[in-house]
Amino acid sequence: MSKKTLMKQAHKIAKKIVKEVGNYMVALKLALKKIWAMAKAGRKRMSDSAFNGAVYELTHKQYDGPEFFWLGRQGVPVWLMEKNLDQTELWGAQLAYNISVERETEKALLLCFETDFGNITMWAPKSVVKGF
């Protein structure tokens, strides 16, 4: 596939999925990733069934990213908590009734997990923490 064809197909897919994604630029990014993966796999042309399959896969694919502690897709990634807290702190943090930011630097947050047993603090990079 030529680059022109790749872009045309990506725009067609992006127009189909923009309603589910909510932002055209994000939809275009996802479509370009999908089209590029298909081109790298050796696909020369995109048939209607392949096009419909790509659209279906992009709109019905379940979230398989990291699991977050707090509000589903917001909060602190579980893998980060397991890495930075020992077993008893992890257990206590999972019983927290509130999470707040105690201190903030340019690239990190000092999170405070408020529990019935006291406060547990942990540094977390801003790039992986969502919703604070």
PEPEWO-V846361 format. One record per residue. N is the residue number from 1. RES is the residue in one small letter. BURIAL is # if it has 16 or more other C-alpha atoms within 10 Angstrom, else .. D_CENTER is the distance of its C-alpha to the mean C-alpha in whole Angstrom. Layout:
n:N res:RES burial:BURIAL d_center:D_CENTER
n:N res:RES burial:BURIAL d_center:D_CENTER
This chain:
n:1 res:m burial:# d_center:29
n:2 res:s burial:. d_center:30
n:3 res:k burial:. d_center:28
n:4 res:k burial:. d_center:29
n:5 res:t burial:. d_center:28
n:6 res:l burial:# d_center:25
n:7 res:m burial:# d_center:24
n:8 res:k burial:. d_center:26
n:9 res:q burial:# d_center:24
n:10 res:a burial:# d_center:21
n:11 res:h burial:# d_center:22
n:12 res:k burial:. d_center:24
n:13 res:i burial:# d_center:20
n:14 res:a burial:# d_center:19
n:15 res:k burial:. d_center:21
n:16 res:k burial:# d_center:21
n:17 res:i burial:# d_center:17
n:18 res:v burial:# d_center:17
n:19 res:k burial:. d_center:18
n:20 res:e burial:. d_center:15
n:21 res:v burial:# d_center:13
n:22 res:g burial:. d_center:15
n:23 res:n burial:. d_center:15
n:24 res:y burial:# d_center:17
n:25 res:m burial:. d_center:16
n:26 res:v burial:. d_center:12
n:27 res:a burial:# d_center:14
n:28 res:l burial:# d_center:16
n:29 res:k burial:. d_center:14
n:30 res:l burial:# d_center:12
n:31 res:a burial:# d_center:16
n:32 res:l burial:# d_center:17
n:33 res:k burial:. d_center:15
n:34 res:k burial:# d_center:16
n:35 res:i burial:# d_center:20
n:36 res:w burial:# d_center:20
n:37 res:a burial:. d_center:19
n:38 res:m burial:# d_center:22
n:39 res:a burial:# d_center:24
n:40 res:k burial:. d_center:24
n:41 res:a burial:. d_center:25
n:42 res:g burial:. d_center:28
n:43 res:r burial:. d_center:28
n:44 res:k burial:. d_center:30
n:45 res:r burial:. d_center:30
n:46 res:m burial:# d_center:28
n:47 res:s burial:. d_center:30
n:48 res:d burial:. d_center:29
n:49 res:s burial:. d_center:28
n:50 res:a burial:. d_center:25
n:51 res:f burial:# d_center:24
n:52 res:n burial:. d_center:24
n:53 res:g burial:. d_center:22
n:54 res:a burial:# d_center:19
n:55 res:v burial:# d_center:19
n:56 res:y burial:. d_center:19
n:57 res:e burial:. d_center:16
n:58 res:l burial:# d_center:14
n:59 res:t burial:# d_center:15
n:60 res:h burial:. d_center:15
n:61 res:k burial:. d_center:13
n:62 res:q burial:. d_center:11
n:63 res:y burial:. d_center:8
n:64 res:d burial:. d_center:8
n:65 res:g burial:. d_center:5
n:66 res:p burial:. d_center:7
n:67 res:e burial:# d_center:10
n:68 res:f burial:# d_center:10
n:69 res:f burial:# d_center:14
n:70 res:w burial:# d_center:15
n:71 res:l burial:. d_center:14
n:72 res:g burial:. d_center:11
n:73 res:r burial:# d_center:8
n:74 res:q burial:. d_center:10
n:75 res:g burial:# d_center:12
n:76 res:v burial:# d_center:12
n:77 res:p burial:# d_center:11
n:78 res:v burial:. d_center:13
n:79 res:w burial:. d_center:14
n:80 res:l burial:# d_center:15
n:81 res:m burial:# d_center:17
n:82 res:e burial:. d_center:19
n:83 res:k burial:. d_center:19
n:84 res:n burial:. d_center:21
n:85 res:l burial:# d_center:23
n:86 res:d burial:. d_center:26
n:87 res:q burial:. d_center:26
n:88 res:t burial:. d_center:28
n:89 res:e burial:# d_center:26
n:90 res:l burial:# d_center:23
n:91 res:w burial:. d_center:25
n:92 res:g burial:# d_center:26
n:93 res:a burial:# d_center:23
n:94 res:q burial:. d_center:21
n:95 res:l burial:. d_center:24
n:96 res:a burial:# d_center:24
n:97 res:y burial:. d_center:25
n:98 res:n burial:. d_center:23
n:99 res:i burial:# d_center:21
n:100 res:s burial:. d_center:22
n:101 res:v burial:. d_center:22
n:102 res:e burial:. d_center:25
n:103 res:r burial:. d_center:25
n:104 res:e burial:. d_center:23
n:105 res:t burial:. d_center:23
n:106 res:e burial:. d_center:22
n:107 res:k burial:. d_center:19
n:108 res:a burial:. d_center:19
n:109 res:l burial:# d_center:19
n:110 res:l burial:# d_center:22
n:111 res:l burial:# d_center:20
n:112 res:c burial:# d_center:23
n:113 res:f burial:# d_center:23
n:114 res:e burial:# d_center:26
n:115 res:t burial:# d_center:28
n:116 res:d burial:. d_center:31
n:117 res:f burial:. d_center:32
n:118 res:g burial:. d_center:31
n:119 res:n burial:# d_center:28
n:120 res:i burial:# d_center:26
n:121 res:t burial:# d_center:24
n:122 res:m burial:# d_center:22
n:123 res:w burial:# d_center:20
n:124 res:a burial:# d_center:17
n:125 res:p burial:. d_center:15
n:126 res:k burial:# d_center:14
n:127 res:s burial:. d_center:11
n:128 res:v burial:. d_center:9
n:129 res:v burial:# d_center:11
n:130 res:k burial:. d_center:10
n:131 res:g burial:. d_center:13
n:132 res:f burial:. d_center:16
